[in-house]
Amino acid sequence: MKRALLALPLLAACDLPASASGSDPELARAQLATAPLAVDVATASSGGAVTARLWADGAWTEARVELPIVTGSGMVSATDAGELSLDELALELGTIELAPSALGESAQLTDVRVELVEPALAERTTWLDDDTATAAAMATLRLRWSLVRDGEALPLAPQVLPPMPLSLAVAGDGYGVDLQVGVDGSGPVWAWADVVELEDLALELASVGAY
């Protein structure tokens, strides 16, 4: 089984304008420790993939499928000791096309929403300076969705996924911060009724927030 591993280079900090009050630039580490920062996911530079297996016509069909991110938001903070924390994450995904069978049977996941169940506090954070840091944590995600098979929709109960490795990277410019989040869910993710199986979930998210 091929697994997708994410390489997460830091984004260059955006040139955000000073606030209307003319306040002085603030260091990211101090700001994130003072209050959580709300961020919006930049969908054009974010994405994901998962390996989908569909049982049909007496055999499994497998494909690596893209995860289209429609909207997303989150919240990031830091402890007084400087440990980064992804406090909130919510993503709305477009329709996910599962692997069609050789005889044309198909299935889709629709109305897909990915949520962080609880804050993901970094196990280790490395600050290169007071505006730039990388961190590693474990995240527990919840999926909400419906399964459509050959045109028949079946709403599924929300599923809490096994904890997955999470990577964080922040780069501040004095007036805001660029945030990158990576999820590497190698191995089994979810299975339903010996019909659909998902494995090796990978997400790469980029976002920006202003102080």
C-alpha positions as CSV (number, residue, x, y, z in Angstrom):
1,M,0.0,0.0,0.0
2,K,1.5,3.3,-1.0
3,R,1.4,5.9,1.8
4,A,1.5,9.6,1.3
5,L,3.9,11.5,3.5
6,L,3.6,15.2,3.7
7,A,6.5,17.6,3.4
8,L,5.5,20.9,5.0
9,P,7.9,23.8,4.1
10,L,7.1,27.1,5.9
11,L,5.1,29.6,4.0
12,A,6.6,33.1,3.7
13,A,4.8,35.5,6.0
14,C,2.2,37.6,4.2
15,D,2.6,41.4,4.1
16,L,-0.4,42.4,6.1
17,P,-1.0,46.0,6.8
18,A,-0.7,47.6,10.2
19,S,-3.8,48.0,12.2
20,A,-5.9,51.1,11.9
21,S,-4.8,52.1,15.4
22,G,-1.2,52.1,14.2
23,S,-0.1,49.6,16.8
24,D,3.5,48.3,16.8
25,P,4.2,44.9,15.3
26,E,3.9,42.0,17.7
27,L,5.9,38.8,17.9
28,A,4.0,35.7,17.0
29,R,5.1,33.7,20.1
30,A,3.9,36.4,22.5
31,Q,0.6,37.0,20.6
32,L,-0.3,33.3,20.4
33,A,0.3,32.9,24.1
34,T,-1.9,35.9,24.9
35,A,-5.0,34.8,23.0
36,P,-5.9,32.2,20.4
37,L,-5.7,33.4,16.7
38,A,-8.6,32.6,14.3
39,V,-7.5,31.5,10.9
40,D,-9.2,30.8,7.5
41,V,-8.1,27.9,5.4
42,A,-6.7,29.0,2.0
43,T,-8.5,26.5,-0.2
44,A,-6.4,27.3,-3.3
45,S,-3.2,26.1,-1.6
46,S,-4.7,23.3,0.6
47,G,-5.8,19.8,-0.2
48,G,-5.7,16.2,0.7
49,A,-6.0,12.6,-0.5
50,V,-7.1,9.2,0.8
51,T,-6.9,5.6,-0.5
52,A,-10.5,4.4,-1.1
53,R,-11.4,0.7,-1.6
54,L,-14.9,-0.3,-2.9
55,W,-16.3,-3.8,-2.9
56,A,-18.4,-4.4,-5.9
57,D,-19.0,-7.2,-8.4
58,G,-17.2,-9.7,-6.1
59,A,-13.9,-7.8,-6.0
60,W,-12.2,-4.8,-4.4
61,T,-11.4,-1.8,-6.5
62,E,-8.8,0.6,-5.1
63,A,-7.8,4.2,-6.0
64,R,-6.1,7.2,-4.5
65,V,-8.7,9.9,-4.5
66,E,-8.4,13.7,-3.9
67,L,-10.2,15.5,-1.1
68,P,-11.6,18.8,-2.4
69,I,-11.6,21.4,0.4
70,V,-14.4,23.9,0.0
71,T,-14.1,26.0,3.1
72,G,-12.3,25.7,6.4
73,S,-11.4,27.6,9.6
74,G,-9.4,27.0,12.7
75,M,-7.9,28.4,15.9
76,V,-4.2,28.3,17.0
77,S,-2.6,29.3,20.2
78,A,0.5,28.8,22.3
79,T,1.1,28.0,26.0
80,D,3.2,30.3,28.2
81,A,6.0,27.7,27.7
82,G,5.7,28.2,23.9
83,E,4.0,24.9,23.0
84,L,1.8,25.4,20.0
85,S,-1.8,24.1,20.1
86,L,-4.4,23.6,17.3
87,D,-7.5,24.5,19.3
88,E,-10.1,24.2,16.6
89,L,-10.4,22.9,13.0
90,A,-13.4,22.5,10.8
91,L,-13.4,21.7,7.1
92,E,-16.2,21.4,4.5
93,L,-15.3,19.0,1.7
94,G,-16.8,18.6,-1.8
95,T,-18.0,15.2,-3.1
96,I,-15.5,12.5,-2.8
97,E,-15.6,10.0,-5.7
98,L,-14.8,6.5,-4.6
99,A,-13.2,4.0,-6.9
100,P,-15.7,2.7,-9.5
101,S,-15.9,-1.0,-10.2
102,A,-15.0,-2.7,-13.4
103,L,-18.7,-3.0,-14.2
104,G,-19.5,0.6,-13.6
105,E,-20.8,0.5,-10.0
106,S,-19.9,3.7,-8.2
107,A,-20.0,5.4,-4.8
108,Q,-19.5,8.8,-3.4
109,L,-19.2,10.5,0.0
110,T,-21.2,13.7,0.1
111,D,-21.9,16.4,2.8
112,V,-18.4,15.7,4.2
113,R,-17.3,17.7,7.2
114,V,-14.0,17.1,9.1
115,E,-13.8,18.5,12.7
116,L,-11.1,18.4,15.4
117,V,-12.6,16.6,18.4
118,E,-10.4,18.3,21.0
119,P,-7.4,20.7,21.0
120,A,-4.2,19.1,19.7
121,L,-1.4,20.3,22.0
122,A,2.1,19.9,20.5
123,E,4.3,17.2,22.0
124,R,7.3,19.3,21.0
125,T,7.6,22.8,19.5
126,T,10.8,24.3,18.0
127,W,11.0,28.1,17.8
128,L,13.6,29.2,15.3
129,D,12.9,32.7,16.5
130,D,10.0,34.5,18.2
131,D,8.0,34.6,14.9
132,T,8.8,31.1,13.4
133,A,8.1,27.7,14.8
134,T,7.4,24.1,13.9
135,A,5.6,21.5,16.1
136,A,4.3,17.9,16.2
137,A,1.2,16.7,17.9
138,M,-1.5,14.0,17.8
139,A,-5.0,14.9,16.5
140,T,-8.4,13.2,16.8
141,L,-10.7,14.0,14.0
142,R,-14.5,13.4,13.5
143,L,-16.1,12.8,10.1
144,R,-19.7,13.6,9.2
145,W,-20.9,12.4,5.8
146,S,-23.4,10.6,3.6
147,L,-22.7,7.6,1.4
148,V,-24.3,7.6,-2.1
149,R,-24.1,4.3,-3.9
150,D,-25.6,4.1,-7.4
151,G,-27.7,7.2,-6.7
152,E,-29.1,6.1,-3.4
153,A,-28.1,8.3,-0.4
154,L,-27.4,6.8,3.0
155,P,-26.6,9.3,5.8
156,L,-23.9,7.8,8.1
157,A,-23.4,8.4,11.8
158,P,-20.5,10.6,12.7
159,Q,-17.2,8.7,13.0
160,V,-14.4,9.5,15.4
161,L,-11.1,8.5,13.7
162,P,-8.1,7.0,15.4
163,P,-5.5,9.7,16.6
164,M,-3.2,10.8,13.8
165,P,0.1,12.6,13.7
166,L,-0.2,16.3,13.1
167,S,2.4,18.8,12.1
168,L,2.2,22.6,12.6
169,A,4.3,25.4,11.2
170,V,3.8,29.1,11.9
171,A,5.5,32.2,10.5
172,G,4.6,35.7,11.7
173,D,5.3,39.1,10.2
174,G,4.3,41.3,13.1
175,Y,0.7,41.8,12.1
176,G,-0.5,38.2,11.6
177,V,0.7,34.7,11.0
178,D,0.8,32.1,8.3
179,L,-0.1,28.6,9.5
180,Q,0.4,25.2,7.9
181,V,-1.2,22.1,9.2
182,G,-0.4,18.6,8.0
183,V,-2.1,15.3,8.9
184,D,-0.6,11.9,8.1
185,G,-3.1,9.2,8.8
186,S,-1.1,6.2,7.6
187,G,-2.9,2.9,7.8
188,P,-6.7,2.1,8.1
189,V,-8.9,5.1,8.7
190,W,-12.5,3.9,8.3
191,A,-14.5,0.9,7.0
192,W,-18.3,0.4,6.4
193,A,-20.1,-2.9,6.1
194,D,-17.3,-4.6,4.2
195,V,-18.2,-2.4,1.3
196,V,-16.1,0.8,1.6
197,E,-12.6,1.1,3.2
198,L,-10.5,4.3,3.6
199,E,-6.8,4.2,4.3
200,D,-3.8,6.5,4.4
201,L,-5.5,9.9,4.9
202,A,-3.3,12.9,4.2
203,L,-4.2,16.6,4.6
204,E,-2.1,19.7,3.9
205,L,-3.7,23.0,4.9
206,A,-2.5,26.5,4.6
207,S,-4.2,29.5,6.3
208,V,-3.6,33.0,7.4
209,G,-4.9,35.1,10.4
210,A,-4.5,38.7,11.4
211,Y,-3.9,39.8,15.0
